[in-house]
Amino acid sequence: MIKKIFIGGMEQSGSTLLYNLIRYAYIHSDGYKVYGVVEDQYDPLSPKAQESNIHIRKGHEYRKRLIKWADLIFVTKRDIRDCIASRRRKRDIPSPGLYTTRWCLHLISAYEKWMKHANFEFCYEKYKNNSAQEAQRILDVLNISDVNPNELVEFDHYLLRMSGRKLDKIGFQNILMKRNIITNKGKIGAYKDLLSQKEIIKINKKFGGWLSQHGYL
């Protein structure tokens, strides 16, 4: 029987990190073969999918058909200011203006839509502050008892140490990571080094309710 897992939520909020933690857990637990892809590349008839009993899809856009498809839904969350900063570092998107407001709305909307159906919320900051504890929570919801949570954390650190060329060698098809995905080693609050003070004030004012509700203000 195939177990189907979907990872959704905000962009730039740790979905690829979570994907690799889940993938690692299953690969190193007895009796599992993993087929993992970004959402729109899922092919249940592919040889890899056919031989695997764990199917993992990762995406962000809310789609009702994925709710029906998944046995487990994981949702990622992060400070929207750090999400904005991370996206800007990776894609060289120009700063301030209407774009920032629209993107914040997009991030919050994606999180809230997926959260209504989630079996697990992965908070990026909680993981970074207490990685072993959060890794154990992941193992618990996966019902995996033969993998040490510290192994997941060490694998995360291993990927963070990889240079772009080494990441390419591991292969996007395995870890869903490209060489530009790691920009600041996951530093919390790094938005302060990139966003302008004017922009930070604007985000805090317009989205202060959400930021306060989730402990970011």
SULZIPE-V454188 format. One record per run of one state. SS is the DSSP state (hx for helix, st for strand, lp for the rest). FROM is the first residue (numbers start at 1). TO is the last residue. If there is no record, write none. Layout:
SS:FROM:TO / SS:FROM:TO
This chain:
lp:1:2 / st:3:9 / lp:10:14 / hx:15:27 / lp:28:33 / st:34:38 / hx:39:41 / lp:42:46 / hx:47:50 / lp:51:53 / st:54:58 / lp:59:63 / hx:64:69 / lp:70:71 / st:72:77 / lp:78:79 / hx:80:91 / lp:92:97 / hx:98:115 / lp:116:119 / st:120:123 / hx:124:129 / lp:130:130 / hx:131:142 / lp:143:148 / hx:149:161 / lp:162:163 / hx:164:170 / lp:171:171 / hx:172:175 / lp:176:189 / hx:190:193 / lp:194:196 / hx:197:206 / lp:207:207 / hx:208:213 / lp:214:217
